[in-house]
């Protein structure tokens, strides 16, 4: 399953790269999956062997499933892989049935990054952070981004 997901990511990136030889930006979705059914996994532990997803694109689009409860917005965070400190990437990402946010390479630069998302409800209460390294992220091993020039 993991191999198939990674193959899909890399094949999609290769196809887009070949189609964009003239220098257009690349679209890559990196998903966070929220459990939907009651009694489902609560967000899971961090993966033991997360997958490194490499890109040299000008932008990467993060996409995630909305939580089952009503929310007003999202906050996105990033950190350098294998460090403890999280940094705010953006606040106020609109609630949407298919939420996503495109990160520009120029905003972070090259490096190895983890990403996290927090849901905010109408009363400004925040969910716990769901991170790309968790086993409920796609690929199912969790993932981190290796962003090169």
Rosetta blueprint (number, residue, H / E / L):
1 X L
2 X H
3 X H
4 X H
5 X H
6 X H
7 X H
8 X H
9 X H
10 X H
11 X H
12 X H
13 X H
14 X H
15 X H
16 X H
17 X H
18 X H
19 X H
20 X L
21 X L
22 X L
23 X L
24 X L
25 X L
26 X L
27 X L
28 X L
29 X E
30 X E
31 X E
32 X E
33 X L
34 X L
35 X L
36 X L
37 X L
38 X L
39 X L
40 X L
41 X L
42 X L
43 X L
44 X L
45 X L
46 X E
47 X L
48 X L
49 X L
50 X L
51 X E
52 X E
53 X E
54 X E
55 X E
56 X L
57 X L
58 X L
59 X E
60 X E
61 X E
62 X E
63 X E
64 X E
65 X L
66 X L
67 X L
68 X L
69 X L
70 X L
71 X L
72 X L
73 X E
74 X E
75 X E
76 X E
77 X E
78 X E
79 X E
80 X E
81 X L
82 X L
83 X L
84 X L
85 X L
86 X L
87 X E
88 X E
89 X E
90 X E
91 X E
92 X E
93 X E
94 X E
95 X L
96 X L
97 X L
98 X L
99 X L
100 X E
101 X E
102 X E
103 X E
104 X E
105 X H
106 X H
107 X H
108 X H
109 X L
110 X L
111 X E
112 X E
113 X E
114 X E
115 X E
116 X E
117 X E
118 X E
119 X E
120 X E
121 X L
122 X L
123 X L
124 X L
125 X L
126 X E
127 X L
128 X L
129 X L
130 X E
131 X E
132 X L
133 X L
134 X E
135 X L
136 X L
137 X E
138 X L
139 X L
140 X L
141 X L
142 X L
143 X E
144 X E
145 X E
146 X E
147 X E
148 X L
149 X L
